[in-house]
Amino acid sequence: MAKVYVASSWRNRYQPEVVSAVRAAGHELFDFRHPWKGYEPFHWSDIDENWLDWSVEEYKRGMVHPVAEEKFAHDFEAMEWADTCVLVLPCGRSAHAEAGWFAGAGKKVIVYIPEKQEPELMYKMFDHVVSEMDDMLELL
């Protein structure tokens, strides 16, 4: 069975379905919405309620805030633990950075595209691109 890191977005409506299907198929999984060890999910508002108005300098300070350091370490530990990343589209920068790290680390990356998306040439660096849940599960 695979150890799976699901990379996606808080706004992705498919992410909970993917998490449920991967678990039902018997795989171990890290879900950023419900992290391990009693950790709460990370939100920039844990550092500052006005995070959307940050300057670049405030953002740089936020990146080294103790809460950001702790949450990053926890999520990165899960990335190191996993042998496979499932990138669930549509998603944003963090999920793409995570998938890129997996590819660079020589770990399997499956891009799951459940709805039409603009083609992306650089997805060639990943192992598989699928549009069906059953195909994604079979590749695990």
N, CA, C and O atoms as a GROMACS GRO file, in nm:
protein
  560
    1MET      N    1   0.083  -0.118   0.000
    1MET     CA    2   0.000   0.000   0.000
    1MET      C    3   0.088   0.124   0.000
    1MET      O    4   0.198   0.125   0.056
    2ALA      N    5   0.039   0.227  -0.062
    2ALA     CA    6   0.114   0.352  -0.074
    2ALA      C    7   0.097   0.439   0.050
    2ALA      O    8  -0.001   0.428   0.124
    3LYS      N    9   0.195   0.525   0.070
    3LYS     CA   10   0.187   0.632   0.170
    3LYS      C   11   0.170   0.761   0.090
    3LYS      O   12   0.262   0.804   0.021
    4VAL      N   13   0.051   0.821   0.098
    4VAL     CA   14   0.009   0.925   0.005
    4VAL      C   15  -0.001   1.062   0.073
    4VAL      O   16  -0.057   1.076   0.182
    5TYR      N   17   0.055   1.160   0.005
    5TYR     CA   18   0.041   1.301   0.044
    5TYR      C   19  -0.050   1.364  -0.059
    5TYR      O   20  -0.015   1.372  -0.177
    6VAL      N   21  -0.167   1.411  -0.016
    6VAL     CA   22  -0.260   1.476  -0.108
    6VAL      C   23  -0.231   1.625  -0.106
    6VAL      O   24  -0.248   1.692  -0.004
    7ALA      N   25  -0.187   1.677  -0.220
    7ALA     CA   26  -0.156   1.820  -0.235
    7ALA      C   27  -0.269   1.884  -0.314
    7ALA      O   28  -0.302   1.840  -0.424
    8SER      N   29  -0.329   1.988  -0.255
    8SER     CA   30  -0.440   2.054  -0.323
    8SER      C   31  -0.463   2.190  -0.261
    8SER      O   32  -0.371   2.251  -0.206
    9SER      N   33  -0.584   2.238  -0.269
    9SER     CA   34  -0.621   2.370  -0.221
    9SER      C   35  -0.738   2.360  -0.124
    9SER      O   36  -0.821   2.269  -0.133
   10TRP      N   37  -0.743   2.454  -0.032
   10TRP     CA   38  -0.858   2.463   0.058
   10TRP      C   39  -0.987   2.481  -0.021
   10TRP      O   40  -1.094   2.440   0.024
   11ARG      N   41  -0.978   2.542  -0.136
   11ARG     CA   42  -1.097   2.571  -0.217
   11ARG      C   43  -1.133   2.456  -0.312
   11ARG      O   44  -1.235   2.463  -0.382
   12ASN      N   45  -1.052   2.352  -0.316
   12ASN     CA   46  -1.076   2.242  -0.409
   12ASN      C   47  -1.189   2.154  -0.357
   12ASN      O   48  -1.179   2.096  -0.249
   13ARG      N   49  -1.295   2.144  -0.434
   13ARG     CA   50  -1.412   2.066  -0.390
   13ARG      C   51  -1.392   1.916  -0.404
   13ARG      O   52  -1.468   1.838  -0.349
   14TYR      N   53  -1.289   1.874  -0.479
   14TYR     CA   54  -1.263   1.732  -0.500
   14TYR      C   55  -1.174   1.672  -0.392
   14TYR      O   56  -1.172   1.550  -0.374
   15GLN      N   57  -1.100   1.754  -0.319
   15GLN     CA   58  -1.002   1.705  -0.223
   15GLN      C   59  -1.062   1.610  -0.120
   15GLN      O   60  -1.003   1.503  -0.099
   16PRO      N   61  -1.174   1.640  -0.055
   16PRO     CA   62  -1.230   1.546   0.042
   16PRO      C   63  -1.266   1.410  -0.019
   16PRO      O   64  -1.248   1.306   0.045
   17GLU      N   65  -1.316   1.411  -0.140
   17GLU     CA   66  -1.351   1.287  -0.209
   17GLU      C   67  -1.225   1.204  -0.237
   17GLU      O   68  -1.227   1.081  -0.223
   18VAL      N   69  -1.118   1.269  -0.277
   18VAL     CA   70  -0.992   1.199  -0.303
   18VAL      C   71  -0.940   1.137  -0.174
   18VAL      O   72  -0.901   1.020  -0.173
   19VAL      N   73  -0.940   1.214  -0.065
   19VAL     CA   74  -0.894   1.163   0.065
   19VAL      C   75  -0.974   1.039   0.104
   19VAL      O   76  -0.916   0.938   0.145
   20SER      N   77  -1.105   1.046   0.093
   20SER     CA   78  -1.191   0.932   0.129
   20SER      C   79  -1.163   0.810   0.042
   20SER      O   80  -1.155   0.699   0.093
   21ALA      N   81  -1.147   0.832  -0.089
   21ALA     CA   82  -1.124   0.720  -0.180
   21ALA      C   83  -0.988   0.654  -0.156
   21ALA      O   84  -0.977   0.532  -0.160
   22VAL      N   85  -0.886   0.734  -0.131
   22VAL     CA   86  -0.753   0.679  -0.106
   22VAL      C   87  -0.754   0.597   0.022
   22VAL      O   88  -0.698   0.487   0.027
   23ARG      N   89  -0.817   0.650   0.126
   23ARG     CA   90  -0.826   0.575   0.252
   23ARG      C   91  -0.908   0.447   0.234
   23ARG      O   92  -0.869   0.341   0.284
   24ALA      N   93  -1.020   0.456   0.162
   24ALA     CA   94  -1.105   0.338   0.142
   24ALA      C   95  -1.032   0.229   0.063
   24ALA      O   96  -1.062   0.111   0.077
   25ALA      N   97  -0.936   0.270  -0.019
   25ALA     CA   98  -0.857   0.173  -0.096
   25ALA      C   99  -0.746   0.111  -0.010
   25ALA      O  100  -0.672   0.025  -0.059
   26GLY      N  101  -0.734   0.153   0.116
   26GLY     CA  102  -0.640   0.092   0.208
   26GLY      C  103  -0.504   0.157   0.218
   26GLY      O  104  -0.414   0.102   0.281
   27HIS      N  105  -0.487   0.272   0.157
   27HIS     CA  106  -0.358   0.342   0.161
   27HIS      C  107  -0.349   0.431   0.284
   27HIS      O  108  -0.450   0.478   0.336
   28GLU      N  109  -0.227   0.454   0.330
   28GLU     CA  110  -0.203   0.552   0.435
   28GLU      C  111  -0.201   0.689   0.370
   28GLU      O  112  -0.168   0.702   0.252
   29LEU      N  113  -0.238   0.792   0.447
   29LEU     CA  114  -0.257   0.922   0.383
   29LEU      C  115  -0.231   1.036   0.480
   29LEU      O  116  -0.261   1.026   0.599
   30PHE      N  117  -0.175   1.146   0.426
   30PHE     CA  118  -0.169   1.273   0.498
   30PHE      C  119  -0.267   1.368   0.433
   30PHE      O  120  -0.264   1.389   0.312
   31ASP      N  121  -0.355   1.426   0.513
   31ASP     CA  122  -0.458   1.520   0.468
   31ASP      C  123  -0.432   1.652   0.538
   31ASP      O  124  -0.450   1.662   0.660
   32PHE      N  125  -0.392   1.755   0.463
   32PHE     CA  126  -0.359   1.885   0.524
   32PHE      C  127  -0.479   1.948   0.595
   32PHE      O  128  -0.460   2.032   0.684
   33ARG      N  129  -0.599   1.910   0.557
   33ARG     CA  130  -0.718   1.966   0.625
   33ARG      C  131  -0.738   1.905   0.763
   33ARG      O  132  -0.801   1.965   0.850
   34HIS      N  133  -0.685   1.785   0.782
   34HIS     CA  134  -0.695   1.714   0.910
   34HIS      C  135  -0.560   1.651   0.939
   34HIS      O  136  -0.544   1.529   0.928
   35PRO      N  137  -0.461   1.732   0.978
   35PRO     CA  138  -0.324   1.682   0.996
   35PRO      C  139  -0.311   1.583   1.112
   35PRO      O  140  -0.403   1.567   1.193
   36TRP      N  141  -0.196   1.519   1.116
   36TRP     CA  142  -0.165   1.420   1.218
   36TRP      C  143  -0.138   1.483   1.354
   36TRP      O  144  -0.125   1.604   1.369
   37LYS      N  145  -0.132   1.395   1.451
   37LYS     CA  146  -0.079   1.425   1.584
   37LYS      C  147  -0.150   1.540   1.654
   37LYS      O  148  -0.089   1.612   1.732
   38GLY      N  149  -0.276   1.558   1.626
   38GLY     CA  150  -0.352   1.662   1.692
   38GLY      C  151  -0.320   1.803   1.645
   38GLY      O  152  -0.367   1.900   1.704
   39TYR      N  153  -0.240   1.816   1.540
   39TYR     CA  154  -0.210   1.948   1.486
   39TYR      C  155  -0.335   2.006   1.421
   39TYR      O  156  -0.417   1.934   1.364
   40GLU      N  157  -0.347   2.134   1.432
   40GLU     CA  158  -0.452   2.204   1.360
   40GLU      C  159  -0.397   2.243   1.223
   40GLU      O  160  -0.276   2.264   1.209
   41PRO      N  161  -0.481   2.254   1.121
   41PRO     CA  162  -0.434   2.298   0.990
   41PRO      C  163  -0.377   2.440   0.999
   41PRO      O  164  -0.417   2.519   1.085
   42PHE      N  165  -0.285   2.471   0.910
   42PHE     CA  166  -0.224   2.604   0.908
   42PHE      C  167  -0.311   2.704   0.834
   42PHE      O  168  -0.366   2.675   0.728
   43HIS      N  169  -0.320   2.821   0.892
   43HIS     CA  170  -0.383   2.937   0.828
   43HIS      C  171  -0.296   3.059   0.858
   43HIS      O  172  -0.252   3.077   0.972
   44TRP      N  173  -0.272   3.141   0.759
   44TRP     CA  174  -0.193   3.262   0.783
   44TRP      C  175  -0.256   3.349   0.891
   44TRP      O  176  -0.186   3.423   0.959
   45SER      N  177  -0.386   3.341   0.906
   45SER     CA  178  -0.454   3.420   1.010
   45SER      C  179  -0.415   3.378   1.150
   45SER      O  180  -0.441   3.450   1.246
   46ASP      N  181  -0.351   3.261   1.164
   46ASP     CA  182  -0.298   3.220   1.294
   46ASP      C  183  -0.183   3.312   1.336
   46ASP      O  184  -0.151   3.323   1.455
   47ILE      N  185  -0.123   3.376   1.239
   47ILE     CA  186  -0.011   3.468   1.265
   47ILE      C  187  -0.060   3.612   1.273
   47ILE      O  188  -0.019   3.688   1.361
   48ASP      N  189  -0.147   3.649   1.180
   48ASP     CA  190  -0.194   3.788   1.173
   48ASP      C  191  -0.326   3.790   1.097
   48ASP      O  192  -0.334   3.741   0.984
   49GLU      N  193  -0.428   3.848   1.158
   49GLU     CA  194  -0.559   3.857   1.092
   49GLU      C  195  -0.554   3.939   0.964
   49GLU      O  196  -0.639   3.921   0.876
   50ASN      N  197  -0.457   4.028   0.951
   50ASN     CA  198  -0.445   4.116   0.834
   50ASN      C  199  -0.343   4.064   0.732
   50ASN      O  200  -0.284   4.142   0.658
   51TRP      N  201  -0.321   3.934   0.730
   51TRP     CA  202  -0.219   3.876   0.645
   51TRP      C  203  -0.238   3.906   0.496
   51TRP      O  204  -0.140   3.913   0.422
   52LEU      N  205  -0.360   3.925   0.452
   52LEU     CA  206  -0.385   3.956   0.311
   52LEU      C  207  -0.332   4.093   0.271
   52LEU      O  208  -0.312   4.119   0.153
   53ASP      N  209  -0.309   4.179   0.368
   53ASP     CA  210  -0.260   4.314   0.341
   53ASP      C  211  -0.110   4.327   0.364
   53ASP      O  212  -0.056   4.438   0.358
   54TRP      N  213  -0.040   4.217   0.389
   54TRP     CA  214   0.102   4.222   0.417
   54TRP      C  215   0.183   4.277   0.300
   54TRP      O  216   0.152   4.252   0.183
   55SER      N  217   0.286   4.351   0.334
   55SER     CA  218   0.389   4.387   0.236
   55SER      C  219   0.480   4.266   0.220
   55SER      O  220   0.466   4.167   0.291
   56VAL      N  221   0.574   4.274   0.127
   56VAL     CA  222   0.670   4.164   0.109
   56VAL      C  223   0.753   4.147   0.236
   56VAL      O  224   0.782   4.034   0.275
   57GLU      N  225   0.790   4.257   0.300
   57GLU     CA  226   0.869   4.247   0.424
   57GLU      C  227   0.789   4.180   0.535
   57GLU      O  228   0.844   4.099   0.610
   58GLU      N  229   0.661   4.211   0.547
   58GLU     CA  230   0.577   4.146   0.648
   58GLU      C  231   0.562   3.996   0.618
   58GLU      O  232   0.562   3.913   0.708
   59TYR      N  233   0.549   3.965   0.489
   59TYR     CA  234   0.540   3.825   0.448
   59TYR      C  235   0.667   3.750   0.486
   59TYR      O  236   0.660   3.638   0.538
   60LYS      N  237   0.783   3.809   0.461
   60LYS     CA  238   0.910   3.746   0.497
   60LYS      C  239   0.919   3.723   0.648
   60LYS      O  240   0.968   3.619   0.692
   61ARG      N  241   0.871   3.818   0.727
   61ARG     CA  242   0.870   3.800   0.873
   61ARG      C  243   0.771   3.690   0.912
   61ARG      O  244   0.798   3.612   1.004
   62GLY      N  245   0.658   3.684   0.845
   62GLY     CA  246   0.560   3.580   0.872
   62GLY      C  247   0.613   3.440   0.845
   62GLY      O  248   0.576   3.345   0.914
   63MET      N  249   0.699   3.428   0.745
   63MET     CA  250   0.755   3.297   0.710
   63MET      C  251   0.842   3.240   0.821
   63MET      O  252   0.856   3.118   0.831
   64VAL      N  253   0.901   3.325   0.904
   64VAL     CA  254   0.987   3.276   1.013
   64VAL      C  255   0.919   3.287   1.149
   64VAL      O  256   0.983   3.265   1.252
   65HIS      N  257   0.791   3.319   1.150
   65HIS     CA  258   0.714   3.323   1.274
   65HIS      C  259   0.712   3.180   1.331
   65HIS      O  260   0.704   3.084   1.254
   66PRO      N  261   0.718   3.164   1.463
   66PRO     CA  262   0.718   3.029   1.522
   66PRO      C  263   0.602   2.940   1.477
   66PRO      O  264   0.621   2.820   1.459
   67VAL      N  265   0.485   2.997   1.459
   67VAL     CA  266   0.371   2.916   1.412
   67VAL      C  267   0.397   2.865   1.270
   67VAL      O  268   0.373   2.748   1.242
   68ALA      N  269   0.446   2.952   1.182
   68ALA     CA  270   0.476   2.910   1.045
   68ALA      C  271   0.586   2.805   1.044
   68ALA      O  272   0.578   2.708   0.970
   69GLU      N  273   0.688   2.824   1.125
   69GLU     CA  274   0.798   2.727   1.132
   69GLU      C  275   0.747   2.590   1.176
   69GLU      O  276   0.784   2.488   1.118
   70GLU      N  277   0.664   2.588   1.280
   70GLU     CA  278   0.611   2.462   1.333
   70GLU      C  279   0.522   2.392   1.231
   70GLU      O  280   0.535   2.271   1.209
   71LYS      N  281   0.432   2.467   1.169
   71LYS     CA  282   0.339   2.405   1.073
   71LYS      C  283   0.412   2.357   0.948
   71LYS      O  284   0.379   2.251   0.893
   72PHE      N  285   0.511   2.434   0.902
   72PHE     CA  286   0.589   2.391   0.788
   72PHE      C  287   0.663   2.261   0.820
   72PHE      O  288   0.661   2.168   0.739
   73ALA      N  289   0.727   2.255   0.936
   73ALA     CA  290   0.802   2.135   0.975
   73ALA      C  291   0.710   2.013   0.979
   73ALA      O  292   0.748   1.905   0.935
   74HIS      N  293   0.590   2.031   1.030
   74HIS     CA  294   0.494   1.921   1.038
   74HIS      C  295   0.454   1.873   0.898
   74HIS      O  296   0.456   1.753   0.871
   75ASP      N  297   0.419   1.966   0.810
   75ASP     CA  298   0.378   1.928   0.674
   75ASP      C  299   0.496   1.867   0.598
   75ASP      O  300   0.478   1.771   0.524
   76PHE      N  301   0.616   1.924   0.615
   76PHE     CA  302   0.732   1.871   0.544
   76PHE      C  303   0.768   1.731   0.593
   76PHE      O  304   0.812   1.647   0.515
   77GLU      N  305   0.748   1.707   0.722
   77GLU     CA  306   0.769   1.571   0.775
   77GLU      C  307   0.676   1.472   0.704
   77GLU      O  308   0.717   1.360   0.672
   78ALA      N  309   0.553   1.514   0.679
   78ALA     CA  310   0.458   1.428   0.607
   78ALA      C  311   0.502   1.406   0.463
   78ALA      O  312   0.484   1.298   0.408
   79MET      N  313   0.560   1.508   0.401
   79MET     CA  314   0.610   1.493   0.265
   79MET      C  315   0.725   1.392   0.261
   79MET      O  316   0.732   1.308   0.172
   80GLU      N  317   0.814   1.401   0.358
   80GLU     CA  318   0.927   1.307   0.364
   80GLU      C  319   0.877   1.164   0.389
   80GLU      O  320   0.932   1.068   0.334
   81TRP      N  321   0.774   1.150   0.470
   81TRP     CA  322   0.716   1.019   0.503
   81TRP      C  323   0.653   0.954   0.381
   81TRP      O  324   0.667   0.833   0.361
   82ALA      N  325   0.584   1.032   0.299
   82ALA     CA  326   0.506   0.978   0.187
   82ALA      C  327   0.596   0.930   0.074
   82ALA      O  328   0.706   0.980   0.054
   83ASP      N  329   0.546   0.830   0.001
   83ASP     CA  330   0.617   0.786  -0.119
   83ASP      C  331   0.549   0.834  -0.247
   83ASP      O  332   0.605   0.821  -0.356
   84THR      N  333   0.429   0.889  -0.233
   84THR     CA  334   0.351   0.932  -0.350
   84THR      C  335   0.278   1.062  -0.318
   84THR      O  336   0.224   1.080  -0.208
   85CYS      N  337   0.278   1.152  -0.415
   85CYS     CA  338   0.199   1.275  -0.406
   85CYS      C  339   0.087   1.267  -0.509
   85CYS      O  340   0.110   1.236  -0.626
   86VAL      N  341  -0.035   1.295  -0.464
   86VAL     CA  342  -0.146   1.311  -0.557
   86VAL      C  343  -0.179   1.460  -0.559
   86VAL      O  344  -0.227   1.515  -0.460
   87LEU      N  345  -0.151   1.523  -0.672
   87LEU     CA  346  -0.179   1.665  -0.692
   87LEU      C  347  -0.320   1.676  -0.748
   87LEU      O  348  -0.345   1.637  -0.862
   88VAL      N  349  -0.412   1.729  -0.669
   88VAL     CA  350  -0.553   1.737  -0.708
   88VAL      C  351  -0.581   1.878  -0.759
   88VAL      O  352  -0.574   1.975  -0.684
   89LEU      N  353  -0.613   1.887  -0.889
   89LEU     CA  354  -0.644   2.017  -0.949
   89LEU      C  355  -0.792   2.047  -0.935
   89LEU      O  356  -0.872   1.955  -0.922
   90PRO      N  357  -0.829   2.173  -0.937
   90PRO     CA  358  -0.744   2.291  -0.942
   90PRO      C  359  -0.684   2.320  -0.804
   90PRO      O  360  -0.744   2.292  -0.700
   91CYS      N  361  -0.564   2.376  -0.807
   91CYS     CA  362  -0.496   2.410  -0.682
   91CYS      C  363  -0.398   2.523  -0.707
   91CYS      O  364  -0.383   2.572  -0.820
   92GLY      N  365  -0.332   2.564  -0.602
   92GLY     CA  366  -0.248   2.682  -0.611
   92GLY      C  367  -0.099   2.656  -0.595
   92GLY      O  368  -0.050   2.546  -0.623
   93ARG      N  369  -0.031   2.759  -0.551
   93ARG     CA  370   0.116   2.759  -0.547
   93ARG      C  371   0.172   2.656  -0.451
   93ARG      O  372   0.266   2.584  -0.487
   94SER      N  373   0.118   2.647  -0.330
   94SER     CA  374   0.175   2.554  -0.231
   94SER      C  375   0.168   2.410  -0.281
   94SER      O  376   0.267   2.337  -0.272
   95ALA      N  377   0.054   2.370  -0.333
   95ALA     CA  378   0.040   2.233  -0.381
   95ALA      C  379   0.136   2.205  -0.496
   95ALA      O  380   0.192   2.096  -0.505
   96HIS      N  381   0.155   2.302  -0.583
   96HIS     CA  382   0.249   2.282  -0.694
   96HIS      C  383   0.393   2.277  -0.644
   96HIS      O  384   0.474   2.201  -0.697
   97ALA      N  385   0.425   2.356  -0.543
   97ALA     CA  386   0.559   2.349  -0.485
   97ALA      C  387   0.581   2.212  -0.421
   97ALA      O  388   0.688   2.153  -0.435
   98GLU      N  389   0.480   2.162  -0.352
   98GLU     CA  390   0.490   2.029  -0.290
   98GLU      C  391   0.511   1.922  -0.396
   98GLU      O  392   0.599   1.836  -0.381
   99ALA      N  393   0.432   1.925  -0.501
   99ALA     CA  394   0.446   1.825  -0.608
   99ALA      C  395   0.583   1.835  -0.673
   99ALA      O  396   0.644   1.733  -0.706
  100GLY      N  397   0.633   1.956  -0.693
  100GLY     CA  398   0.766   1.974  -0.749
  100GLY      C  399   0.873   1.915  -0.659
  100GLY      O  400   0.969   1.854  -0.708
  101TRP      N  401   0.857   1.932  -0.527
  101TRP     CA  402   0.954   1.873  -0.434
  101TRP      C  403   0.951   1.720  -0.447
  101TRP      O  404   1.056   1.656  -0.451
  102PHE      N  405   0.832   1.662  -0.454
  102PHE     CA  406   0.820   1.517  -0.468
  102PHE      C  407   0.893   1.470  -0.594
  102PHE      O  408   0.969   1.373  -0.590
  103ALA      N  409   0.871   1.538  -0.704
  103ALA     CA  410   0.937   1.498  -0.829
  103ALA      C  411   1.088   1.509  -0.814
  103ALA      O  412   1.161   1.419  -0.856
  104GLY      N  413   1.136   1.618  -0.755
  104GLY     CA  414   1.279   1.636  -0.736
  104GLY      C  415   1.340   1.534  -0.642
  104GLY      O  416   1.458   1.501  -0.654
  105ALA      N  417   1.260   1.485  -0.549
  105ALA     CA  418   1.307   1.384  -0.454
  105ALA      C  419   1.297   1.243  -0.512
  105ALA      O  420   1.332   1.146  -0.444
  106GLY      N  421   1.252   1.231  -0.637
  106GLY     CA  422   1.241   1.100  -0.701
  106GLY      C  423   1.121   1.019  -0.656
  106GLY      O  424   1.117   0.897  -0.672
  107LYS      N  425   1.023   1.087  -0.598
  107LYS     CA  426   0.902   1.019  -0.553
  107LYS      C  427   0.793   1.033  -0.660
  107LYS      O  428   0.795   1.125  -0.741
  108LYS      N  429   0.698   0.940  -0.657
  108LYS     CA  430   0.591   0.938  -0.757
  108LYS      C  431   0.496   1.055  -0.738
  108LYS      O  432   0.459   1.090  -0.626
  109VAL      N  433   0.457   1.116  -0.851
  109VAL     CA  434   0.357   1.222  -0.852
  109VAL      C  435   0.249   1.185  -0.953
  109VAL      O  436   0.277   1.159  -1.070
  110ILE      N  437   0.126   1.184  -0.905
  110ILE     CA  438   0.010   1.161  -0.990
  110ILE      C  439  -0.071   1.290  -0.991
  110ILE      O  440  -0.113   1.338  -0.886
  111VAL      N  441  -0.093   1.346  -1.108
  111VAL     CA  442  -0.177   1.465  -1.122
  111VAL      C  443  -0.318   1.418  -1.155
  111VAL      O  444  -0.341   1.352  -1.256
  112TYR      N  445  -0.411   1.452  -1.067
  112TYR     CA  446  -0.551   1.414  -1.085
  112TYR      C  447  -0.628   1.538  -1.129
  112TYR      O  448  -0.636   1.637  -1.056
  113ILE      N  449  -0.685   1.531  -1.249
  113ILE     CA  450  -0.756   1.645  -1.309
  113ILE      C  451  -0.902   1.604  -1.330
  113ILE      O  452  -0.936   1.554  -1.437
  114PRO      N  453  -0.988   1.625  -1.229
  114PRO     CA  454  -1.127   1.580  -1.241
  114PRO      C  455  -1.216   1.671  -1.326
  114PRO      O  456  -1.328   1.632  -1.360
  115GLU      N  457  -1.168   1.789  -1.361
  115GLU     CA  458  -1.245   1.878  -1.448
  115GLU      C  459  -1.149   1.943  -1.545
  115GLU      O  460  -1.029   1.952  -1.519
  116LYS      N  461  -1.201   1.989  -1.656
  116LYS     CA  462  -1.117   2.046  -1.761
  116LYS      C  463  -1.029   2.158  -1.706
  116LYS      O  464  -1.075   2.247  -1.634
  117GLN      N  465  -0.900   2.151  -1.742
  117GLN     CA  466  -0.802   2.251  -1.701
  117GLN      C  467  -0.720   2.293  -1.823
  117GLN      O  468  -0.714   2.221  -1.923
  118GLU      N  469  -0.658   2.407  -1.814
  118GLU     CA  470  -0.565   2.450  -1.917
  118GLU      C  471  -0.445   2.355  -1.917
  118GLU      O  472  -0.393   2.324  -1.810
  119PRO      N  473  -0.400   2.308  -2.032
  119PRO     CA  474  -0.284   2.218  -2.036
  119PRO      C  475  -0.160   2.285  -1.977
  119PRO      O  476  -0.143   2.407  -1.985
  120GLU      N  477  -0.073   2.203  -1.917
  120GLU     CA  478   0.050   2.252  -1.856
  120GLU      C  479   0.165   2.163  -1.902
  120GLU      O  480   0.170   2.046  -1.865
  121LEU      N  481   0.257   2.217  -1.980
  121LEU     CA  482   0.369   2.141  -2.034
  121LEU      C  483   0.458   2.084  -1.925
  121LEU      O  484   0.506   1.971  -1.939
  122MET      N  485   0.480   2.157  -1.816
  122MET     CA  486   0.574   2.112  -1.715
  122MET      C  487   0.523   1.994  -1.633
  122MET      O  488   0.597   1.937  -1.553
  123TYR      N  489   0.398   1.956  -1.651
  123TYR     CA  490   0.350   1.834  -1.586
  123TYR      C  491   0.418   1.711  -1.643
  123TYR      O  492   0.402   1.600  -1.591
  124LYS      N  493   0.496   1.729  -1.751
  124LYS     CA  494   0.575   1.618  -1.805
  124LYS      C  495   0.675   1.566  -1.702
  124LYS      O  496   0.720   1.452  -1.711
  125MET      N  497   0.712   1.649  -1.603
  125MET     CA  498   0.807   1.602  -1.502
  125MET      C  499   0.742   1.506  -1.403
  125MET      O  500   0.812   1.439  -1.327
  126PHE      N  501   0.610   1.499  -1.402
  126PHE     CA  502   0.540   1.410  -1.311
  126PHE      C  503   0.517   1.274  -1.378
  126PHE      O  504   0.529   1.261  -1.499
  127ASP      N  505   0.484   1.175  -1.297
  127ASP     CA  506   0.474   1.038  -1.346
  127ASP      C  507   0.347   1.010  -1.426
  127ASP      O  508   0.350   0.940  -1.527
  128HIS      N  509   0.235   1.065  -1.380
  128HIS     CA  510   0.108   1.033  -1.443
  128HIS      C  511   0.014   1.154  -1.437
  128HIS      O  512   0.018   1.232  -1.342
  129VAL      N  513  -0.069   1.166  -1.538
  129VAL     CA  514  -0.178   1.263  -1.541
  129VAL      C  515  -0.304   1.184  -1.572
  129VAL      O  516  -0.312   1.116  -1.674
  130VAL      N  517  -0.403   1.192  -1.482
  130VAL     CA  518  -0.526   1.116  -1.499
  130VAL      C  519  -0.648   1.205  -1.475
  130VAL      O  520  -0.639   1.307  -1.408
  131SER      N  521  -0.759   1.164  -1.531
  131SER     CA  522  -0.883   1.240  -1.511
  131SER      C  523  -0.989   1.158  -1.439
  131SER      O  524  -1.096   1.210  -1.405
  132GLU      N  525  -0.960   1.030  -1.415
  132GLU     CA  526  -1.057   0.942  -1.350
  132GLU      C  527  -1.005   0.895  -1.215
  132GLU      O  528  -0.888   0.855  -1.204
  133MET      N  529  -1.089   0.899  -1.114
  133MET     CA  530  -1.051   0.856  -0.980
  133MET      C  531  -1.001   0.711  -0.981
  133MET      O  532  -0.901   0.680  -0.917
  134ASP      N  533  -1.071   0.623  -1.052
  134ASP     CA  534  -1.030   0.482  -1.057
  134ASP      C  535  -0.889   0.466  -1.113
  134ASP      O  536  -0.813   0.383  -1.066
  135ASP      N  537  -0.855   0.546  -1.214
  135ASP     CA  538  -0.721   0.540  -1.271
  135ASP      C  539  -0.617   0.587  -1.168
  135ASP      O  540  -0.510   0.527  -1.157
  136MET      N  541  -0.648   0.692  -1.094
  136MET     CA  542  -0.557   0.741  -0.992
  136MET      C  543  -0.536   0.635  -0.886
  136MET      O  544  -0.422   0.611  -0.844
  137LEU      N  545  -0.643   0.572  -0.841
  137LEU     CA  546  -0.633   0.469  -0.738
  137LEU      C  547  -0.555   0.349  -0.787
  137LEU      O  548  -0.477   0.290  -0.712
  138GLU      N  549  -0.574   0.311  -0.912
  138GLU     CA  550  -0.500   0.198  -0.967
  138GLU      C  551  -0.349   0.225  -0.972
  138GLU      O  552  -0.268   0.134  -0.952
  139LEU      N  553  -0.312   0.350  -0.997
  139LEU     CA  554  -0.170   0.386  -1.004
  139LEU      C  555  -0.104   0.388  -0.866
  139LEU      O  556   0.019   0.380  -0.856
  140LEU      N  557  -0.183   0.397  -0.762
  140LEU     CA  558  -0.126   0.393  -0.627
  140LEU      C  559  -0.079   0.252  -0.596
  140LEU      O  560  -0.028   0.227  -0.487
   0.00000   0.00000   0.00000
